[in-house]
Amino acid sequence: MDQDRDFVPLNIAVLTVSDSRDEASDKSGPLLARFLTEAGHRLAHRAIVPDDKYRIREVLSRWIVDEDLQVVLTTGGTGVTGRDGTPEAVIPLLDKVIDGFGETFRSLSYQTIGTSTLQSRAVAGVANGTYIFCLPGSSGACKDAWTQLIATQLDFRTRPCNLVELMPRLRET
């Protein structure tokens, strides 16, 4: 961390993807919202949608055209069952895939859950200048992703580089 640089608060949205969770039973969405606000960011939007790629795209399409929103965190729908469709919903919206996120997330998860990490299809990318991170639905996975990967990359003080400093250039053509 470069303490000579000021923290830059971001507007971040959280989307829970689940057929079985609602506001009362969702643990991962509120956890991510707490993590991001404790870090100094602002919770811009929060929603829960079923495991349906068109409903997921509907919400994300609204959010990625919002010029005041810089990041979307999704939780759920990244497994391999028939209803898990978050990557299929999100990837067509992405202008760039951040391959290193999924690779690094699975490597970190291996330390906690062993070979079960191969079932995770966590993915991240950029859509219309907005970062999107698709995380598994478990609160443990969300905690690991936030604390070990996302928090530092969304902190302008992180050196040698971070995703925040790239934001002004995300829409370059």
Buried (B, 14 or more C-beta within 10 A) or exposed (E): EEEEBEBBBBBBBBBBBBEEBEEEEBBBBBBBBEBBEEBEBBBBBBBBBBBBBEBBBEBBEEBBEBEEBBBBBBBBBBBEEEEBBBBEBBBEBBBEBBEEBBEBBBEBBBEEBEEEBEBBBBBBBBBBBBBBBBBBBBBEBBBBBBEBBBBBBBBBBBEEEBBBEEBEEBEEE
